[in-house]
Amino acid sequence: GSEPIAWLFHKESAHWMNAKKRIDAISGAEKYGKIGYFGMEHRLIIAIDGPAASGKSTTAQRLALRLGYIYLDTGAMYRACALQAQISGVSLEDEDAVAAMLKDIDVRIETSGEKNVILLGGKDVSEDIRTNAISKLSSDISALPAGRYLMVELQRQMGAKGGVICDPTRMSQGEIE
């Protein structure tokens, strides 16, 4: 099908479960996200997967709002890194310089009403990261092994306590990016 699929991550057993239902089952995700498939209250990491232009981001945003979770916008995180590289004058051809920049980067996602606010060094850059130039730079950063590795580590830190929903750029065998 062409609709997004939900994947739920249970931290205690450290595995992904395919919800096996299309995301028209938001009420099911609510049940699993609050009470828990495993019979105990906990906050999950939910990844939405599906083909391009299938509504993954919209589904993730709506579900996060409904559950009171954070929408972990991985694309916005890469865009914030691209903005930092532009501001810092870091050449994306110098992978070591990019890696050094990313080790010290302060990217956070907070919720304000019904939308995310992307913070870079404590400053709201939600609008600044939506330019064509930043889109190109973010694609270049995501193509670097060091860029992907460090961003995945940052995403893991953000999701460590659960309560996050994402539409990752890549999914495989229990790994999300």
Secondary structure in CASP SS format (residue, H / E / C, confidence):
PFRMAT SS
TARGET T0000
AUTHOR 0000-0000-0000
METHOD secondary structure of the structure
MODEL  1
G C 1.00
S C 1.00
E C 1.00
P C 1.00
I E 1.00
A E 1.00
W E 1.00
L E 1.00
F E 1.00
H E 1.00
K C 1.00
E C 1.00
S C 1.00
A C 1.00
H E 1.00
W E 1.00
M E 1.00
N E 1.00
A E 1.00
K E 1.00
K E 1.00
R E 1.00
I C 1.00
D C 1.00
A C 1.00
I H 1.00
S H 1.00
G H 1.00
A H 1.00
E H 1.00
K H 1.00
Y H 1.00
G H 1.00
K H 1.00
I C 1.00
G C 1.00
Y C 1.00
F C 1.00
G C 1.00
M C 1.00
E C 1.00
H C 1.00
R C 1.00
L C 1.00
I E 1.00
I E 1.00
A E 1.00
I E 1.00
D E 1.00
G C 1.00
P C 1.00
A C 1.00
A C 1.00
S C 1.00
G C 1.00
K H 1.00
S H 1.00
T H 1.00
T H 1.00
A H 1.00
Q H 1.00
R H 1.00
L H 1.00
A H 1.00
L H 1.00
R H 1.00
L H 1.00
G C 1.00
Y C 1.00
I E 1.00
Y E 1.00
L E 1.00
D C 1.00
T H 1.00
G H 1.00
A H 1.00
M H 1.00
Y H 1.00
R H 1.00
A H 1.00
C H 1.00
A H 1.00
L H 1.00
Q H 1.00
A H 1.00
Q H 1.00
I H 1.00
S H 1.00
G C 1.00
V C 1.00
S C 1.00
L C 1.00
E C 1.00
D C 1.00
E H 1.00
D H 1.00
A H 1.00
V H 1.00
A H 1.00
A H 1.00
M H 1.00
L H 1.00
K H 1.00
D C 1.00
I C 1.00
D C 1.00
V E 1.00
R E 1.00
I E 1.00
E E 1.00
T E 1.00
S E 1.00
G C 1.00
E C 1.00
K E 1.00
N E 1.00
V E 1.00
I E 1.00
L E 1.00
L E 1.00
G C 1.00
G C 1.00
K E 1.00
D E 1.00
V C 1.00
S C 1.00
E C 1.00
D H 1.00
I H 1.00
R H 1.00
T C 1.00
N H 1.00
A H 1.00
I H 1.00
S H 1.00
K H 1.00
L H 1.00
S H 1.00
S H 1.00
D H 1.00
I H 1.00
S H 1.00
A H 1.00
L C 1.00
P H 1.00
A H 1.00
G H 1.00
R H 1.00
Y H 1.00
L H 1.00
M H 1.00
V H 1.00
E H 1.00
L H 1.00
Q H 1.00
R H 1.00
Q H 1.00
M H 1.00
G H 1.00
A C 1.00
K C 1.00
G C 1.00
G C 1.00
V E 1.00
I E 1.00
C E 1.00
D C 1.00
P C 1.00
T C 1.00
R C 1.00
M E 1.00
S E 1.00
Q C 1.00
G C 1.00
E E 1.00
I E 1.00
E C 1.00
END
